[in-house]
Amino acid sequence: MPALAVGVPEELSARVPVEQREPGLDRDGVRLLVSRGTEVSHHAFAELPGLLRAGDLLVVNTSPTLAAAVDGRVGHARVVVHFSTRGDDGRWAVELREPDGRGTTRARTEVTRTTRARTEMTGVPRARAEEGEGVEGRGCGGLAGTRVRLPGGARLVLEEPLSARGERLWWARVSGAGVPATLREHGRPIRYSYTERDQPLSVYQTVFALPYADGTGSAEMPSAARPFTAGLVAELVSRGVQFAPVTLHTGVASAESHEPPYPERFAVPEASARLINAARAGDGRVVAVGTTAVRAVESAAGADGVVRARAGWTDLVVTPERGVRVVEGLLTGLHEPEASHLLMLEAVAGRAAIDRGYEAAVRGRYLWHEFGDVHLLLP
């Protein structure tokens, strides 16, 4: 999908949560853009119960947000480690970034004299790194063997790239302290340069988030669910709207290059599979809350459109060519015009609906990103 033709002015980035913008507002104080095909209407998110109907099913992600950003040092250089995903072998996928001087981070791009000299002498650009060496190339977080000192005595060693697509994310082994404990004691939520300041972890948790005994969760908030409050959930249930919980632990996004998603851990329990299949058999619509819920449900759907309980890893990338087998509607945030997530939105609603909706969002001065307004795509 080519990038959308709309330009999003910088002032349309939501810099703080809605409840911090005006006194008396709660999370459901954001705006809601509704697309039905190419027809667009404008609402408050609190109007959602009136836009759904009895029998509709909302699929929600229960993954909690982790305090996944931890300060560290490579030699004398300061780095920020973004913990992305825990592997089956106990390693973690991580991204090494550097502080940008504004409280956020940027991709590491430095090359030390030692690394450059070694490359020139040996002709091997990816030799193992001694502690303190850097790496050349946008989005390349390190070299195999790079050692990072973390707070509390923990040490992290980069072992191999997560994917052949690039060296932004690495499998790393941590010693000296457990990762969940390190994140609890020394971590903070990942944030990006368009936000105004650090926020407590509670700001990044959705009403659906559940703790996991092994300390796993999402590196970044499943933000489409952020506007839900307990009161709004109760009203939806009272009106006959049902909820099907699934889990997908989101990894670290590629803020600079908008890469397709990497494999992520997910689970669709038996009870939720039954609810989804029952809604599809009746008059209800299956509406995913967020792109993470789409990826989880579609990963558990067979070619026959039946959802079966499943857990493990998914590498599914939902595109218009693949299409969707189960999801009929989607509640999602507003994405950057070049974001890979827009392929999923197009698979659900079609390109014309996305183009028209985003044009209306810019004209209507909707706010973008995780603290911003939301977009409901209905059939």
VENJOSUL-V565461 format. One record per residue. N is the residue number from 1. RES is the residue in one small letter. PHI is phi in radians with two decimals (none if undefined). OMEGA is omega as a letter, one per 30 degrees, with the letter a starting at -180 (999 if undefined). NEAR is the number of other C-alpha atoms within 8 Angstrom. Layout:
{{N | RES | PHI | OMEGA | NEAR} {N | RES | PHI | OMEGA | NEAR}}
This chain:
{{1 | m | none | l | 4} {2 | p | -1.07 | l | 4} {3 | a | -0.99 | l | 7} {4 | l | -1.08 | a | 7} {5 | a | -1.34 | a | 6} {6 | v | -1.33 | l | 8} {7 | g | -1.84 | a | 6} {8 | v | -1.81 | l | 8} {9 | p | -1.05 | a | 6} {10 | e | -1.02 | a | 5} {11 | e | -1.24 | l | 5} {12 | l | -1.58 | l | 10} {13 | s | -1.42 | l | 12} {14 | a | -1.28 | a | 14} {15 | r | -1.59 | l | 8} {16 | v | -2.42 | l | 10} {17 | p | -1.08 | a | 11} {18 | v | -1.03 | a | 13} {19 | e | -1.23 | l | 11} {20 | q | -1.73 | a | 8} {21 | r | -1.51 | a | 8} {22 | e | -2.48 | l | 7} {23 | p | -1.07 | l | 6} {24 | g | 1.55 | l | 5} {25 | l | -1.52 | l | 11} {26 | d | -1.92 | a | 7} {27 | r | -1.01 | a | 12} {28 | d | -1.40 | l | 11} {29 | g | -1.44 | l | 12} {30 | v | -1.32 | l | 12} {31 | r | -1.60 | a | 11} {32 | l | -2.28 | l | 12} {33 | l | -1.63 | a | 14} {34 | v | -2.02 | l | 13} {35 | s | -2.00 | l | 14} {36 | r | -2.07 | a | 10} {37 | g | 1.10 | l | 12} {38 | t | -1.62 | l | 10} {39 | e | -1.50 | a | 7} {40 | v | -2.14 | l | 12} {41 | s | -2.39 | a | 7} {42 | h | -2.08 | a | 8} {43 | h | -2.55 | l | 9} {44 | a | -1.54 | a | 11} {45 | f | -1.07 | l | 12} {46 | a | -1.09 | l | 8} {47 | e | -1.46 | a | 8} {48 | l | -0.92 | a | 8} {49 | p | -0.99 | l | 11} {50 | g | -1.39 | l | 6} {51 | l | -1.65 | l | 6} {52 | l | -1.81 | a | 8} {53 | r | -2.36 | l | 11} {54 | a | -0.98 | a | 8} {55 | g | 1.73 | l | 12} {56 | d | -1.16 | a | 15} {57 | l | -2.22 | l | 15} {58 | l | -1.70 | l | 12} {59 | v | -1.66 | a | 13} {60 | v | -2.11 | a | 15} {61 | n | -1.65 | a | 16} {62 | t | -1.64 | a | 11} {63 | s | -1.17 | l | 14} {64 | p | -1.42 | l | 12} {65 | t | -1.51 | l | 15} {66 | l | -1.61 | l | 13} {67 | a | -1.44 | a | 12} {68 | a | -1.59 | l | 15} {69 | a | -1.81 | a | 13} {70 | v | -2.28 | l | 12} {71 | d | -1.26 | l | 12} {72 | g | -2.66 | l | 12} {73 | r | -2.39 | l | 11} {74 | v | -1.96 | a | 14} {75 | g | 1.12 | l | 8} {76 | h | -1.67 | a | 6} {77 | a | -1.50 | l | 7} {78 | r | -1.40 | l | 10} {79 | v | -2.36 | l | 12} {80 | v | -2.12 | l | 13} {81 | v | -1.65 | l | 13} {82 | h | -1.74 | l | 14} {83 | f | -1.42 | a | 12} {84 | s | -1.76 | a | 14} {85 | t | -2.62 | l | 14} {86 | r | -1.53 | l | 9} {87 | g | -1.48 | a | 8} {88 | d | -1.17 | a | 5} {89 | d | -1.64 | l | 4} {90 | g | 1.61 | l | 7} {91 | r | -1.32 | l | 11} {92 | w | -2.12 | l | 14} {93 | a | -1.38 | a | 14} {94 | v | -2.35 | l | 13} {95 | e | -2.15 | l | 13} {96 | l | -1.64 | l | 14} {97 | r | -2.25 | l | 13} {98 | e | -2.04 | l | 11} {99 | p | -1.09 | a | 12} {100 | d | -1.81 | l | 8} {101 | g | 1.46 | l | 6} {102 | r | -2.08 | a | 7} {103 | g | 1.56 | l | 8} {104 | t | -2.09 | a | 10} {105 | t | -2.36 | l | 13} {106 | r | -2.43 | l | 8} {107 | a | -1.10 | l | 12} {108 | r | -1.33 | a | 15} {109 | t | -2.37 | a | 12} {110 | e | -1.29 | l | 8} {111 | v | -2.23 | l | 10} {112 | t | -1.42 | l | 9} {113 | r | -1.01 | a | 6} {114 | t | -1.10 | a | 7} {115 | t | -1.14 | a | 12} {116 | r | -1.13 | a | 9} {117 | a | -1.11 | a | 8} {118 | r | -1.10 | l | 12} {119 | t | -1.11 | a | 12} {120 | e | -1.15 | a | 8} {121 | m | -1.33 | a | 6} {122 | t | -1.76 | a | 6} {123 | g | 1.31 | a | 7} {124 | v | -1.91 | a | 8} {125 | p | -1.34 | a | 6} {126 | r | -2.15 | l | 7} {127 | a | -1.13 | a | 9} {128 | r | -1.14 | a | 8} {129 | a | -1.64 | l | 12} {130 | e | -1.42 | l | 8} {131 | e | -1.05 | l | 9} {132 | g | 1.81 | l | 11} {133 | e | -1.43 | l | 13} {134 | g | -1.93 | a | 12} {135 | v | -2.66 | l | 14} {136 | e | -1.65 | l | 9} {137 | g | 2.01 | a | 8} {138 | r | -1.07 | l | 7} {139 | g | 1.38 | l | 10} {140 | c | -1.60 | a | 14} {141 | g | -1.39 | a | 15} {142 | g | 3.13 | l | 12} {143 | l | -2.13 | l | 12} {144 | a | -0.98 | a | 13} {145 | g | 1.65 | l | 10} {146 | t | -1.01 | a | 15} {147 | r | -1.91 | a | 12} {148 | v | -2.12 | l | 12} {149 | r | -1.54 | a | 11} {150 | l | -1.98 | l | 12} {151 | p | -1.07 | l | 9} {152 | g | 1.32 | l | 6} {153 | g | 1.50 | l | 8} {154 | a | -1.35 | l | 13} {155 | r | -2.27 | a | 12} {156 | l | -2.22 | l | 12} {157 | v | -2.19 | l | 12} {158 | l | -1.28 | a | 14} {159 | e | -1.92 | a | 10} {160 | e | -2.80 | l | 8} {161 | p | -1.08 | l | 12} {162 | l | -1.14 | a | 9} {163 | s | -2.54 | l | 7} {164 | a | -1.24 | a | 6} {165 | r | -1.22 | a | 4} {166 | g | 2.95 | a | 8} {167 | e | -2.10 | l | 13} {168 | r | -1.24 | l | 11} {169 | l | -1.85 | a | 14} {170 | w | -2.23 | l | 15} {171 | w | -1.35 | a | 13} {172 | a | -2.33 | l | 13} {173 | r | -1.91 | a | 11} {174 | v | -1.95 | l | 13} {175 | s | -2.29 | l | 8} {176 | g | 1.59 | l | 7} {177 | a | -2.94 | l | 11} {178 | g | -1.30 | l | 9} {179 | v | -1.11 | l | 7} {180 | p | -0.98 | l | 9} {181 | a | -1.16 | l | 8} {182 | t | -1.08 | l | 13} {183 | l | -1.16 | l | 14} {184 | r | -1.09 | a | 8} {185 | e | -1.54 | a | 6} {186 | h | -2.24 | a | 9} {187 | g | -1.56 | l | 12} {188 | r | -2.54 | l | 12} {189 | p | -1.11 | l | 16} {190 | i | -1.13 | l | 10} {191 | r | -2.43 | a | 7} {192 | y | -2.04 | a | 7} {193 | s | -1.16 | a | 8} {194 | y | -1.34 | l | 7} {195 | t | -1.48 | a | 10} {196 | e | -1.47 | a | 7} {197 | r | -2.83 | l | 6} {198 | d | -1.10 | l | 7} {199 | q | -2.22 | l | 6} {200 | p | -1.13 | a | 8} {201 | l | -1.01 | a | 11} {202 | s | -1.03 | l | 5} {203 | v | -1.16 | a | 7} {204 | y | -1.67 | l | 11} {205 | q | -1.63 | l | 11} {206 | t | -1.57 | a | 13} {207 | v | -1.15 | a | 9} {208 | f | -1.64 | a | 9} {209 | a | -1.16 | l | 11} {210 | l | -2.15 | l | 7} {211 | p | -1.29 | l | 8} {212 | y | -2.00 | a | 7} {213 | a | -1.04 | a | 5} {214 | d | -1.52 | l | 5} {215 | g | 1.40 | l | 7} {216 | t | -1.38 | a | 11} {217 | g | 3.07 | a | 12} {218 | s | -1.77 | l | 16} {219 | a | -1.19 | l | 18} {220 | e | -2.31 | a | 13} {221 | m | -1.06 | l | 12} {222 | p | -1.23 | a | 14} {223 | s | -1.33 | l | 12} {224 | a | -1.07 | a | 12} {225 | a | -1.53 | a | 13} {226 | r | -1.03 | a | 11} {227 | p | -1.22 | a | 11} {228 | f | -1.23 | l | 11} {229 | t | -2.04 | l | 9} {230 | a | -1.04 | l | 7} {231 | g | -1.14 | l | 6} {232 | l | -1.20 | l | 10} {233 | v | -1.05 | l | 9} {234 | a | -1.07 | l | 8} {235 | e | -1.14 | l | 9} {236 | l | -1.08 | l | 11} {237 | v | -1.08 | a | 9} {238 | s | -1.09 | l | 7} {239 | r | -1.57 | l | 9} {240 | g | 1.65 | l | 10} {241 | v | -1.45 | a | 14} {242 | q | -1.83 | l | 10} {243 | f | -2.21 | l | 8} {244 | a | -2.12 | a | 13} {245 | p | -1.39 | l | 11} {246 | v | -2.32 | l | 16} {247 | t | -2.29 | l | 13} {248 | l | -2.53 | a | 16} {249 | h | -1.46 | a | 13} {250 | t | -1.33 | l | 15} {251 | g | -1.58 | a | 11} {252 | v | -1.41 | l | 10} {253 | a | -1.27 | l | 8} {254 | s | -1.68 | a | 7} {255 | a | -1.09 | a | 5} {256 | e | -1.59 | a | 6} {257 | s | -1.99 | l | 5} {258 | h | 0.91 | l | 10} {259 | e | -1.24 | l | 7} {260 | p | -1.06 | a | 7} {261 | p | -1.16 | l | 7} {262 | y | -1.49 | l | 6} {263 | p | -0.99 | a | 8} {264 | e | -2.36 | a | 12} {265 | r | -1.44 | a | 11} {266 | f | -2.54 | l | 13} {267 | a | -2.69 | l | 12} {268 | v | -2.09 | a | 16} {269 | p | -1.26 | a | 11} {270 | e | -1.02 | a | 9} {271 | a | -1.08 | l | 7} {272 | s | -1.22 | l | 12} {273 | a | -1.04 | l | 13} {274 | r | -1.12 | l | 10} {275 | l | -1.08 | a | 10} {276 | i | -1.12 | a | 12} {277 | n | -1.13 | l | 10} {278 | a | -1.18 | l | 8} {279 | a | -1.09 | a | 14} {280 | r | -1.19 | l | 11} {281 | a | -1.32 | a | 7} {282 | g | -1.79 | a | 7} {283 | d | -1.76 | a | 8} {284 | g | -1.43 | l | 12} {285 | r | -1.85 | l | 11} {286 | v | -1.58 | a | 15} {287 | v | -2.01 | l | 14} {288 | a | -1.45 | l | 15} {289 | v | -1.68 | l | 16} {290 | g | 1.76 | l | 16} {291 | t | -1.15 | l | 11} {292 | t | -1.15 | l | 11} {293 | a | -1.16 | l | 15} {294 | v | -1.06 | a | 12} {295 | r | -1.07 | a | 12} {296 | a | -1.14 | a | 15} {297 | v | -1.15 | a | 13} {298 | e | -1.16 | l | 12} {299 | s | -1.25 | a | 8} {300 | a | -1.77 | a | 11} {301 | a | -1.66 | l | 13} {302 | g | -1.41 | l | 9} {303 | a | -1.08 | l | 6} {304 | d | -1.45 | a | 5} {305 | g | 1.42 | l | 8} {306 | v | -1.57 | l | 9} {307 | v | -1.62 | l | 14} {308 | r | -2.15 | l | 11} {309 | a | -0.96 | a | 11} {310 | r | -2.75 | l | 9} {311 | a | -2.59 | l | 9} {312 | g | 2.57 | a | 7} {313 | w | -1.94 | l | 8} {314 | t | -2.15 | l | 10} {315 | d | -1.97 | a | 8} {316 | l | -1.13 | l | 7} {317 | v | -2.04 | a | 8} {318 | v | -1.43 | a | 11} {319 | t | -2.24 | l | 10} {320 | p | -1.03 | l | 11} {321 | e | -1.18 | l | 5} {322 | r | -1.32 | a | 7} {323 | g | 1.32 | l | 9} {324 | v | -2.01 | a | 9} {325 | r | -1.76 | a | 9} {326 | v | -2.23 | a | 12} {327 | v | -1.22 | l | 13} {328 | e | -1.91 | l | 11} {329 | g | -2.50 | a | 14} {330 | l | -2.57 | l | 16} {331 | l | -1.83 | a | 13} {332 | t | -2.59 | l | 12} {333 | g | -1.34 | l | 14} {334 | l | -1.68 | a | 11} {335 | h | -1.79 | l | 9} {336 | e | -1.09 | a | 7} {337 | p | -1.03 | l | 11} {338 | e | -1.77 | a | 9} {339 | a | -1.18 | l | 9} {340 | s | -1.17 | l | 9} {341 | h | -1.04 | a | 9} {342 | l | -1.14 | l | 11} {343 | l | -1.08 | l | 11} {344 | m | -1.15 | l | 13} {345 | l | -1.07 | l | 11} {346 | e | -1.14 | l | 13} {347 | a | -1.10 | a | 14} {348 | v | -1.39 | a | 14} {349 | a | -2.08 | a | 13} {350 | g | 1.65 | a | 11} {351 | r | -1.13 | a | 7} {352 | a | -1.08 | l | 8} {353 | a | -1.14 | a | 14} {354 | i | -1.21 | l | 12} {355 | d | -1.00 | a | 10} {356 | r | -1.15 | a | 10} {357 | g | -1.11 | a | 13} {358 | y | -1.24 | l | 9} {359 | e | -1.08 | l | 9} {360 | a | -1.17 | l | 9} {361 | a | -1.13 | l | 10} {362 | v | -1.19 | l | 11} {363 | r | -1.07 | a | 7} {364 | g | -1.48 | l | 6} {365 | r | 1.07 | l | 7} {366 | y | -1.21 | a | 11} {367 | l | -1.80 | a | 10} {368 | w | -1.70 | l | 14} {369 | h | 1.38 | a | 11} {370 | e | -1.14 | l | 9} {371 | f | -1.75 | a | 11} {372 | g | -1.68 | a | 15} {373 | d | -1.43 | a | 14} {374 | v | -2.25 | a | 14} {375 | h | -2.23 | l | 12} {376 | l | -1.84 | l | 12} {377 | l | -1.79 | a | 13} {378 | l | -2.07 | l | 12} {379 | p | -1.21 | 999 | 7}}
